[in-house]
Amino acid sequence: MRHKPVLLQEVLEHLALRPGAVVMDGTLGSGGHSEAILEKIGPSGKLIGFDQDPEAIARCQMLFRGDPRVTLVHENFRNLKKVFSGLEVAAFDAVLLDIGTSSEQLADGKRGFSFQTEGELDMRMNPEVGLKASELLAQMSEVELADLFYHYGEEHKSRRFARVIVERRRQQPIQTIEDLNQALEQALPPHMRFKKGQRPSWARRHPATKVFQALRIGVNDELEALKEGMTVAFEHLKKAGRLGIISFHSVEDRIVKQQFRKWDDEERGNLIFRKPMVANRSEILNNPRARSAKLRVIEKTS
């Protein structure tokens, strides 16, 4: 199933897109946002699409093949400054960053992003760069693991989970999604342990949810990438250009909110709205992933 772009109408409206605009999509995914952006900017517009995932680039090469308006860049958006001179644009009228995983990534067990699939614990957005999640779990100390789960996943059982993971890896490596799921279940009191498919509604949040989030962020250095990427994107906006960022959890959203307010206080930008845009009930019913999405937009003034 193809990934559905979240908050699509809100993005198109609040990025103030017009025919002929030069737009950067820093997180292509499966090209859903980009496809709609191209309709708005028309035949004279230009789209620069970034993604660090080679599979996303391959999907978008198929989607946009032959479209002279589209330039695809296999890079993390944090590296915009490194490649900007080769893009042959003066600046951007709008930039969109949709932070998070795509449906295709979550569904592919070989990638290791979801606790609901079977496969290796990888979690690298770019499979050619960095350590796998299984390697992080093998190398980090109990304290480091607890800090990772707490700060990146806001997991309040972080110490308990870290302790059991360290105990378990002494016996055998934690290399698969099932290995990690079993360790996390083992860390829970007996009345909170459930067989697969038998978790009651009152305990619907799986114990792996926040741990997998934290591991993914750690593996891909996502928070630093966000901080660097949004700053360089803002620098490369034209005056009155807009930067929109969609985040999916409070750790990311807090970073975006604080940086946008800083630019607003410094009179370098104007917040388009004070509180983030969220999905309406209809979109959430059609695309459950949208329930946690938050869109913030700022306009550059100087």
C-alpha positions in Angstrom: 0.0 0.0 0.0 1.4 3.4 -1.0 2.1 5.8 1.8 -0.5 8.5 2.3 0.8 12.1 2.8 -0.5 13.6 6.0 -2.0 17.1 6.4 -1.8 17.4 2.6 -4.4 20.2 2.2 -2.9 22.1 5.1 0.6 21.9 3.6 -0.6 23.1 0.2 -2.5 26.0 1.7 0.0 27.3 4.3 3.1 27.0 2.2 1.4 29.6 0.0 2.5 27.8 -3.2 2.0 29.6 -6.5 2.8 28.9 -10.2 6.5 29.1 -10.9 7.6 28.5 -7.3 10.9 26.7 -6.4 10.1 24.2 -3.7 12.2 21.8 -1.7 10.7 18.6 -0.3 13.4 17.5 2.2 11.7 14.1 2.9 10.4 12.6 -0.3 9.2 9.3 1.0 6.9 8.0 -1.7 6.4 11.4 -3.3 2.8 12.1 -2.1 3.4 15.7 -0.9 5.7 16.4 -3.9 3.1 15.1 -6.4 0.5 17.6 -5.1 3.1 20.4 -4.8 3.9 20.0 -8.5 0.3 20.5 -9.4 0.3 23.8 -7.5 3.5 25.2 -8.9 2.6 24.3 -12.5 4.7 23.8 -15.6 7.2 26.7 -14.8 7.8 25.5 -11.2 10.7 23.5 -9.9 10.9 20.8 -7.2 14.1 19.7 -5.4 13.4 16.4 -3.6 15.8 15.0 -0.9 15.7 11.6 0.7 18.5 9.6 2.5 16.7 6.3 1.8 17.7 4.9 -1.6 14.4 3.0 -1.9 12.5 6.3 -1.6 14.7 7.8 -4.3 14.0 4.8 -6.5 10.2 5.0 -6.0 10.3 8.7 -6.9 12.4 8.1 -10.0 9.6 5.9 -11.2 6.9 8.4 -10.1 8.5 11.5 -11.7 10.4 9.9 -14.6 10.7 12.3 -17.4 9.5 15.4 -15.5 12.1 18.1 -16.2 10.8 20.1 -13.2 12.0 17.5 -10.7 15.5 17.1 -9.3 16.1 14.1 -6.9 18.9 14.2 -4.4 20.0 11.1 -2.5 21.1 13.0 0.7 19.9 13.7 4.2 18.3 17.2 4.1 20.7 18.3 6.8 23.4 18.2 4.0 21.6 20.9 1.9 24.4 23.3 2.1 26.9 20.8 0.8 25.0 20.2 -2.4 23.2 23.5 -2.9 25.5 25.0 -5.4 24.8 22.1 -7.8 21.0 22.5 -7.7 21.0 25.6 -9.9 18.5 27.5 -7.9 19.0 30.9 -6.2 16.8 30.2 -3.2 13.5 28.4 -2.3 10.0 29.8 -2.1 9.0 27.0 0.2 10.5 24.0 2.0 8.6 21.1 3.5 10.1 18.6 6.0 7.9 15.6 6.9 9.8 14.0 9.8 9.1 10.4 10.4 8.9 7.0 8.7 6.9 6.0 5.7 4.3 3.2 5.4 6.7 1.4 3.1 9.5 1.5 5.6 7.3 0.3 8.4 5.9 -2.5 6.4 9.3 -3.9 5.3 10.5 -6.3 8.0 14.0 -6.2 6.5 14.3 -2.5 7.6 13.4 -3.2 11.2 11.4 0.0 11.9 8.2 -1.6 13.3 7.8 -3.8 16.3 4.8 -5.3 14.4 6.8 -7.0 11.7 9.4 -9.8 11.7 12.9 -9.1 10.7 16.4 -7.8 11.6 16.8 -4.8 13.9 18.3 -2.4 11.4 16.4 0.9 11.4 18.9 2.8 9.3 17.1 5.3 6.9 20.2 4.9 4.7 21.3 1.3 4.9 24.8 2.2 3.8 25.5 4.6 6.7 26.0 4.1 10.5 25.3 1.4 13.0 22.2 -0.9 13.0 19.9 -0.8 16.0 21.1 -4.3 16.9 24.6 -3.0 17.1 23.6 0.0 19.3 21.8 -2.4 21.6 25.0 -4.5 21.8 27.4 -1.6 22.4 25.6 0.8 24.7 25.8 0.6 28.5 22.8 0.1 30.7 22.9 3.8 31.6 23.2 4.9 28.0 20.3 2.7 26.9 18.1 4.0 29.7 19.0 7.6 28.8 18.3 6.9 25.1 14.8 5.4 25.8 13.9 8.2 28.2 15.1 11.3 26.3 14.3 10.1 22.8 11.2 8.0 23.5 10.0 9.6 26.8 9.7 6.1 28.1 9.2 6.0 31.8 10.2 2.4 32.1 13.5 3.2 30.5 15.7 1.9 33.4 13.8 -1.4 33.7 13.9 -2.0 29.9 17.6 -1.2 29.8 18.4 -3.5 32.6 16.6 -6.5 31.1 18.2 -5.9 27.7 21.7 -5.9 29.2 20.9 -9.1 31.1 19.4 -10.8 28.0 22.3 -9.9 25.7 24.7 -11.6 28.1 23.0 -14.8 27.1 22.5 -14.2 23.4 22.6 -11.2 21.0 19.5 -9.2 20.5 19.4 -9.1 16.7 15.8 -9.4 15.6 12.6 -7.5 16.2 11.2 -10.6 18.0 14.3 -10.7 20.2 13.7 -7.2 21.4 10.0 -7.6 21.8 10.6 -10.6 24.0 13.1 -8.7 26.2 10.7 -5.8 26.6 7.8 -8.1 27.5 10.1 -9.9 30.0 10.7 -6.6 31.7 7.0 -6.0 32.5 5.3 -7.4 35.6 3.4 -10.7 34.8 -0.1 -9.1 34.7 1.1 -6.8 31.9 2.5 -9.5 29.6 0.3 -10.6 26.7 0.7 -13.0 23.8 0.9 -11.6 20.4 -2.6 -10.5 19.2 -4.1 -10.8 22.7 -3.3 -7.4 24.2 -6.5 -5.9 25.7 -7.7 -2.4 24.8 -6.8 -1.0 28.2 -3.2 -1.9 27.5 -3.2 -1.1 23.7 0.1 0.8 23.8 2.7 -1.9 23.1 5.7 -1.7 25.4 7.9 -1.6 22.4 6.3 1.6 20.9 8.5 4.2 22.6 11.6 2.1 22.7 11.5 1.6 18.9 11.0 5.3 18.4 14.0 6.1 20.6 16.2 3.5 18.8 15.2 4.8 15.4 16.0 8.4 16.4 19.3 7.3 17.9 20.4 5.2 14.9 19.7 8.0 12.4 20.7 10.9 14.6 17.3 12.4 13.8 17.2 15.2 16.3 20.5 16.7 15.3 19.6 16.3 11.7 16.3 18.1 12.3 18.1 21.0 14.1 20.7 21.3 11.4 18.3 20.7 8.5 15.7 23.3 9.5 18.4 25.9 10.1 20.0 25.5 6.7 16.6 25.3 5.0 15.5 28.6 6.6 18.8 30.2 5.4 18.1 29.1 1.9 14.5 30.5 1.8 13.8 33.7 -0.2 12.3 36.6 1.7 8.6 35.8 2.3 9.4 32.1 1.7 7.9 29.6 4.0 9.2 26.6 5.9 6.8 23.9 7.0 7.6 21.0 9.3 5.4 18.0 10.1 6.5 16.1 13.3 5.0 13.0 14.8 6.0 13.1 18.5 6.6 15.7 21.2 10.4 15.5 21.2 10.6 16.6 17.6 7.7 19.1 17.9 9.4 20.8 20.9 12.5 21.4 18.8 10.5 22.9 16.0 8.4 25.1 18.2 11.4 26.5 20.1 13.3 27.3 17.0 10.4 28.9 15.2 9.6 31.0 18.2 13.3 32.1 18.4 13.2 33.2 14.8 9.9 35.0 15.5 11.3 36.8 18.6 14.4 37.8 16.6 12.0 39.2 13.9 13.6 37.0 11.3 10.3 35.2 10.7 6.6 35.3 11.3 4.7 32.3 12.7 1.8 31.5 10.4 -0.1 30.1 13.4 0.8 29.9 17.1 -0.5 26.4 17.7 0.3 23.5 15.3 -2.2 22.3 12.7 -3.4 18.8 13.4 -5.4 16.3 11.3 -9.2 16.4 11.4 -11.3 13.4 12.4 -12.0 12.4 8.8 -8.3 12.3 7.9 -7.5 10.2 11.0 -10.2 7.7 10.1 -8.8 7.4 6.6 -5.1 7.5 7.7 -4.5 6.5 11.3 -0.9 7.6 11.1 -2.1 11.2 10.9 -3.4 11.2 14.4 -0.1 12.3 15.9 1.0 14.6 13.1 1.6 18.3 13.8 2.3 20.9 11.2 4.1 24.2 12.0 4.9 26.9 9.4 7.0 30.0 9.5 7.5 32.8 6.9 11.0 34.3 6.5 11.0 38.1 6.9 14.6 39.0 6.6 
